[in-house]
Amino acid sequence: MSSKSRGVRTAVVAGTAVALVAGLAACQGQSLEDKGGKNNGGGKGEIVVGSAGFTESKVLAEMYSKILNAAGYSAHVQTLSNRELYEPALEKGQIDVVPEYASTLAEFLNAKKNGVKAKPVASSDIDKTVAALKKLAGPYGLKVLPSGPATDQNAFAVTKEFAAKHKLKTLSDLGRSGQKITLASGEECETRVFCKPGLKTRYGIDIAGLDPKGVGTPQAKQAVKDGTDQMVLTTTTDATLDNFGLVLLQDDKKLQNADNVLPVVNAKSAGDKEIAAALGKLTRTLTTRDLINLNSKVDAQRLKPADVAQTYLESKGLLKK
């Protein structure tokens, strides 16, 4: 399960994030303060690719790094645990590029600029969301590259048996069924628009109770498999749903925001057209199904993110074997 450090996909800005970056990075290998800048690397220069601490981000970062190396840069991955740490490092040019999610980053920067109670700027419309993201990112020295078809959004799953019994394919179907639902989720679901309130107002789903077992955790999915709960909040790239006999219900009325994957770079250190062109090939190729498969290879098959990234890129003709 990839948690994205987002729980409910809405990041909280940490006031001490900048101060924490150097200290955390020093514990994880090369200190970000030691990064000498793009012109100090081999070939076209050094590029540090930032990664968050969850599987999907690690695999994406490894793919970015390998593609940039093939394009003539000297690239390596630097892992920071969450967005509160890597985003300030990206602003400062301590890292140069990160794989991101359009709506999540847009709301992170929106809260950073306008406060945590700011009116949301993200929506289910990817074009409008990216436009809002670019407007917010620019003043922080960040450049947002084009998004692709791959997305990782909040999603809701039920057992295959429950879906078959009540003829469910969509969340609208569930609302019409009139079933009372206990939802395995994070505690934040009680107030988040995309969760309990949205399920009620947009779909008419009767959420009779919340079981705070987390977003897509094994415990949450097991509770649904066992029948303790009827539905679980997870993500569209959850690679272990089949292991629990679960199936996603389609968000047919687009309650969730558009969280398409896209690269975000430091405009000064990594704003070159060559970098955008190299990463753009991957962005256009990668699909949501690909993300699920990549996550599965790491989480279920226990393969290394770097090896999974290499095999995928070679299979798509993005790297030579």
Order of alpha helices (4+ residues) and beta strands (2+ residues): alpha-beta-alpha-beta-alpha-beta-alpha-alpha-beta-beta-alpha-alpha-beta-alpha-beta-alpha-beta-beta-beta-alpha-alpha-alpha-alpha
